[in-house]
Amino acid sequence: MTDLPTTMRGVWLTGHGDLERLETRDDIPVPRPGPRDVLIRVAAAGVNNTDINTRIGWYSKNDGDAADASWAGTPLRFPRIQGIDVCGRIVAVGAEVPSERLGARVLVEPCLREADGQALQSPWYLGSECDGGFAEYTVVASRHAHAVDSPLSDVELASFPCSYSTAEGMLTRAGIVAGARVLVTGASGGVGSAAVQLLKARGASVIAVTSAGKVAALRDLGADETLLRDDDVVAALGRDSVDAVVDLVGGPTWPALLDVLRPGGRYAVSGAIAGPMVDLDLRTLYLKDLTLYGCTALDPEVFPALIGHIETGRIRPMVAATFPLDRIRDAQTAFLSKAHVGKIVLTVDA
C-alpha cells in the first residue's frame, strides 16, 4: 500500500439539508483496509433515491429529527461519503485477504453484514452507516466485494448494485416464479426497471405502471402490459387479478394494490415516492390471506444471484445519463426531475 496517495477527491455530505450540503474536496484522507478488508479504486458510482432521502433526512419518522434519519434509524456521522452503487478495482488488501484479489473488477454489495472486521448485529448500508463510492477510493469487507466477469463498461456495471439487488430481493422474498402475473409500480425508475427485467428472467408476466412518455421504454424492457400512473388499477385489471405486487410508490391510491391481488397474493414494498402513509383495511389483508413484505436488507443469496444474471447477460444496464463526480449536484437535480428511465451514474476519474 506504499504507492497509494494519502488524500483523494470525493464528495462530503456535511449534514442533512439541500444540495449545498454536498461538498467536493481534494483533501479527503484515503481509507486504509483492515485485516479482512479490501480497498477499491472507484471507477463509477450510481445515483439513487437513497442519496437524496438521506441528504434531506426523509427517513426520519419524527419530523426530520436527525436522530433517526438514516436507513438503520440511527444518527449519521458527518461528514459522510455517500454512494451505495460502486464499480471499481481492488488495489489493496488486508493481511487476511488473499493477494490474488488484487486487480479484480468488483461490484460492492450494498447491504453490509460485516464492517471493521466484525459481524454486524444489524446491517449497515454503503454510503449511510459507512463511507461509500462518491470518492476515488472506498473500503469494504472482502466478502462484500464481488468479482464480476462482464464485457460491460464500469458505468454500465455501476447501474446494477443497489436498484437491481433491491428488486431481486423483493422478488426473492415474494417467491415469484414462472407464470406469475405481477404488477410493478414506479416501473421506469431504477428499482422498477430492474424489477421488470428480473421478472422476465424468471418467466413472469409483467404489468408496468409508468408515465405516457415512458411506455415504449418499458415495453422494450419486456413489460407485457402497461398502465399510466393515474389509471384506476382495479378498473383496468379487475379485482383479484394479479399474483403479486412490487411497489415502489405507496401514496393515496395504495389500497387498490391490495384489491387487485388474488387471494393468497404477495405484496412487496421497497419505496414510497408518492407518500409513506397509507390506509390499510385489515379485512382486505386477512380475508384474502395476503402476505406483505417490507424489503431492505438482502438475503445472502440475492447479490450472488444478481452477479449471475449480469455475467450471463439475462439483464441489461439502463444508463440514462452520466456526470463527472464534481457535478454531483447537477446529477441529483437531473435525478429529481424524473425525466429519465433507468440510472444516472457518476464517473470517478483518476
Helices and strands as residue ranges (DSSP letters): E 7-13, G 19-21, E 22-29, E 37-47, H 49-56, G 66-68, E 87-93, G 99-101, E 105-108, E 111-115, E 118-125, E 137-141, G 142-144, E 145-147, H 154-158, H 161-173, E 181-184, H 190-202, E 205-210, G 212-214, H 215-221, E 225-228, H 233-237, E 242-247, H 255-259, E 261-269, H 282-287, E 291-294, H 302-312, E 319-324, G 325-327, H 328-337, E 343-347
